[in-house]
């Protein structure tokens, strides 16, 4: 009974959190891998720009890194800066679009493991850290592949992944975006507001993205959500 009561208190606190508190955003898009260009992606930089654009209505604290500027060192140093700056009232949103593998995303020059991300964010006082990963095999953030499980089970971290561990994350050149990112942007603009209260919760956004991506990929791509129950009820953004 005590555990249920404490859980309810956490849900109420998060749901009632003041969305006017600062939201720190890091948006990363890696369309090129090194200088060769053999594994270039066509939509990832556009994806990061689209995420930055939709977040501009909710935050003035936005950093974007793309292609050769999105090195392993740059990604982790910017995450570290956000972790150190955010107070116990602020939020951190990390968005990534690019190549991915089991237990890691691919920066311009090297891999960044989910353990790297979790370790970098571990010292943050932020009560709500949300990661959006649009990359192949992103669902491995929830599995024990190497140290990848470090992002799961954290009370203040929610992770949206564009696909399951064994799946790829598809791009759509016609609409100029990845399937998952396109759904994410539409959801954040209000499409996911199931109860029409002008607040997009983590759970609402995930349900919308899941259904939209599964439908448009014809069942080949399934977004995943890694988040404790209290955060699932928390509002990500307000929309007009």
Secondary structure by P-SEA (a helix, b strand, c coil): caaaaaaaaaaaaaaacccccbbbbbbbbbcccccccccccccaaaaaaaaaaaacccccbbbbbccccccaaaaaaaaaaaaacccccbbbbbbbbccccccccccccccccaaaaaaaaccccccbbbbbbcccccccccccccccccccccccbbbbbcccccbbbbbbccccccaaaaaaaaaaaccccccccccccaaaaaaaaaaaaaaaacccbbbbbbcccccccccccccc
